[in-house]
């Protein structure tokens, strides 16, 4: 496989995704020990509501999630609850939790080009989301990087939402 660095060169690091066994404990630690504040109340998310695929099929999965902006990137916390997903897989392999993905963003107009390049390099998509604010693809880069890479193609509505969240 070619170097993944070429495919994501120039993309903006948007998010660090941590999968955790206890989202409240993670929020407490990040807020109190590291001073990373601003996590809203965790949301209950269902993969089916996002039409989020897992190995090509939308399957039942649920998790809690919250994120905050730390001045340079979003920090996302995910606590799997039930079902099967990329997040459940990670926690099953790493029961203590950890950094599961890094997300890189670009305008949605460039999304397909990056996705095509990564596929041509032999990386497979584990999960995809079609959302009004972004198209997202999680690539299996565990062997190369020890975590997944998420590519986010941000729509015009998405850039507006990001600016509001960053503010």
C-alpha positions in Angstrom: 0.0 0.0 0.0 1.1 3.5 -0.7 1.6 6.0 2.0 -1.8 7.4 3.3 -0.1 10.7 4.1 -0.3 11.7 0.4 -4.1 11.2 0.3 -4.8 13.4 3.4 -2.1 16.0 2.8 -3.6 19.4 3.0 -6.7 18.3 4.8 -7.6 19.9 8.1 -7.5 17.9 11.3 -11.0 18.4 12.5 -11.6 15.9 15.4 -10.0 13.5 17.8 -12.5 10.7 18.5 -12.2 8.8 21.8 -14.2 5.7 22.5 -14.7 5.4 26.2 -16.4 2.9 28.6 -17.9 5.7 30.7 -18.6 9.0 29.1 -19.3 10.8 32.3 -16.0 9.7 33.8 -14.2 10.9 30.7 -15.9 14.3 30.7 -15.0 14.7 34.4 -11.4 13.9 33.8 -11.0 16.1 30.7 -12.7 19.0 32.5 -11.2 18.8 35.9 -7.7 17.4 35.2 -6.9 18.9 31.8 -9.2 22.0 31.8 -11.0 21.0 28.6 -14.5 22.4 29.2 -17.6 22.9 27.2 -18.9 19.3 26.7 -22.6 19.5 26.3 -24.9 16.8 27.8 -24.2 13.5 25.9 -26.6 12.7 23.2 -28.2 9.3 22.6 -27.4 8.3 19.0 -28.8 5.5 16.9 -26.9 4.4 13.8 -30.2 3.8 12.0 -31.2 7.4 12.5 -28.0 8.5 10.7 -28.2 5.8 8.1 -24.7 4.9 9.3 -23.4 1.8 7.6 -21.2 -0.8 9.1 -19.4 -2.9 6.6 -21.9 -1.8 4.0 -25.1 -2.3 5.9 -27.1 -0.2 8.3 -27.4 -2.2 11.5 -28.8 -1.5 14.9 -26.3 0.3 17.1 -26.6 2.9 19.8 -24.1 5.1 21.7 -23.8 8.3 23.7 -21.7 11.1 22.3 -20.6 14.6 23.1 -17.9 16.9 21.7 -16.3 20.2 22.4 -13.9 22.5 20.5 -10.6 23.1 22.2 -9.4 25.9 19.9 -7.7 23.7 17.3 -9.9 20.6 16.9 -13.0 19.0 18.2 -12.7 16.4 20.9 -15.4 13.8 20.6 -16.3 11.2 23.2 -18.3 8.1 22.3 -19.6 5.5 24.7 -21.1 2.4 22.9 -24.3 1.2 24.4 -25.7 -1.6 22.2 -25.5 -3.2 18.8 -22.5 -3.4 16.5 -20.5 -0.5 15.1 -17.0 0.7 14.5 -17.1 2.1 18.1 -18.3 -1.1 19.6 -15.5 -3.0 17.9 -12.9 -0.7 19.3 -14.2 -0.9 22.9 -14.3 -4.7 22.6 -10.6 -4.7 21.6 -9.6 -2.0 24.0 -11.9 -2.2 27.1 -10.2 0.7 28.7 -11.0 2.9 25.7 -8.7 5.2 23.7 -8.3 7.3 20.6 -10.3 5.4 18.0 -10.2 7.9 15.1 -8.8 11.1 13.8 -11.1 13.0 11.5 -9.9 15.2 8.6 -12.2 17.6 6.8 -12.5 19.3 3.5 -15.3 20.8 1.4 -17.8 18.1 0.2 -16.7 18.9 -3.4 -13.4 17.2 -2.8 -14.7 14.2 -0.7 -15.1 11.7 -3.6 -11.5 12.4 -4.8 -10.0 11.6 -1.4 -12.2 8.6 -0.9 -11.2 7.3 -4.3 -7.5 7.8 -3.6 -7.7 6.0 -0.3 -9.6 3.1 -1.8 -7.0 2.8 -4.7 -4.3 2.6 -2.0 -6.1 -0.5 -0.6 -7.8 1.0 2.4 -11.3 -0.2 3.1 -14.3 1.7 4.4 -15.7 0.3 7.7 -18.5 2.8 8.1 -20.2 5.6 6.2 -22.6 8.4 7.0 -24.7 10.6 4.7 -25.8 13.6 6.7 -27.0 17.1 5.7 -23.9 18.7 7.2 -21.3 16.2 6.0 -20.5 13.0 4.2 -18.3 10.8 6.3 -16.2 7.7 5.7 -14.3 5.8 8.3 -11.3 3.9 6.9 -9.6 0.9 8.3 -6.1 2.3 8.9 -5.5 0.3 12.1 -2.5 -1.6 10.7 -0.9 1.5 9.4 -1.8 4.0 12.2 -3.3 2.1 15.1 -6.6 3.9 14.7 -9.2 4.7 12.0 -9.2 7.7 9.8 -12.4 9.6 9.2 -12.8 11.7 6.1 -15.5 14.4 6.4 -16.8 16.2 3.4 -18.4 19.3 4.8 -21.5 20.7 3.1 -22.2 24.5 3.0 -24.7 24.0 5.9 -22.0 22.0 7.7 -19.5 24.9 7.6 -22.2 27.1 9.2 -22.8 24.6 11.9 -19.1 24.2 12.5 -18.6 27.9 12.9 -21.4 28.0 15.5 -19.9 25.1 17.4 -16.4 26.6 17.4 -17.8 30.0 18.6 
